Amino acid sequence: MPETYLYRHRVTDDESDELRHANNVAYLEWMQEAAVAHSSASGWPPARYLELGFGWLVRRHVIEYLQPAFPGDQIVVKTWVASMDRVSCVRKYEITRDVDEVRLVNAWTDGRSASRTKEAAAEGDGRWERRRLACDAQSILHRRRDACGPSAGETPALPAAVPFGCRFLGRLADCPRSSPC
C-alpha cells in the first residue's frame, strides 16, 4: 500500500449548506471515501474484510476546519495510516483545495479492530465485536509474508502491499522473525 493516498473530488451543490459552502458532514464523507479507496487500491476492498470476518470500526473522528470549500472546488484528500497496533489504528487526513493548495482541513480517525463469526455473517447479523486481531488476520495485514503463517488448512492470499502499513501486530513470541518491524 502506498504510504499516502490522494483522493480527488469536485464539491457538488448537493454537498453545500445554506451558507453555500461545503457542509461539515461532506468532509466526513470525503474522508470515508478516501480511506476506502486507499484500502481498495491496495487489494483490500470492503468485501474482502467481510469475507475474512474482520474489519475496523470508527471510535472517534477529529476534524479541524481551517477554510471552507465551495461548490465547484476540486479538493484533494490526502490520507495515510499514522499508527497501528493489535487493537487500534489511527488514520490521518489533510484536505486541500487543488487550485491553490490551501489546506482546508486537518483530521484523524481512531479505529478499533472488530470481528464477527461466519455464522453471524451468513445470517446477516450486523453485530461486530471489538477484539484483538488473531494472528492470521495480523499476518494478512502485515507487509512481510513470513511474519506469522496461516492457520492449519488455510492459505490466505496476501497482497504485495497492505492497507495499514508495516508493523508486526501479533504477539512477539509468535513472530518467527528475530526483529519484527
Steps between C-alpha positions, in 0.01 A plus 500: 500500500628844422590683819273786399202502270349794312125499444364770268145632508304792354269662756137485384205730568337215694791505746456869584295646781292819531825703520599363156811324620562129550301362791706359788354155440637503143857512634436187704355325193809596296724361773309170497514482120876568504566234765300235312664596169845479662431154638331381180791621285720272708284195438289536814148605395223480762383164361835341580485607863146364527604172339777459758271599790695797626525871446527836670237696693533876549527609858555870446540762226683827569464767233660845509333726242748762377343643183173435314458308175240617249295329228719453194825484700726206417628369834769245583473275805843373598480206740740262670514262795694675774511211748366153553521229760302186581184682599514850357581698191534876453444634149583864423372735232585833341242651269619772263352700216678384185528831314689693771602215738338678795446259786132479588503230767729304730334186634554155646296192573554255784390148408476171688531149361180298488387155397193290459443131459428346161164387639406858590604617155301223328191593702538865402574596860662841489645480852878522528711447809806696593796274546867458438576368156588133488845409374351401159342839449812675619717312254261588220536867590876479532736597221726201568354176366692290752397695810253248637384213282138409423285278719499128435321431173484869402710685250390863504591699192740772600523823306833633380432802720260526788242757601634599838878523469787286614494406865475156657163483672518162668660384819874530470542144621306382192708689248762282331709803411772599744411868477141575397446833327 
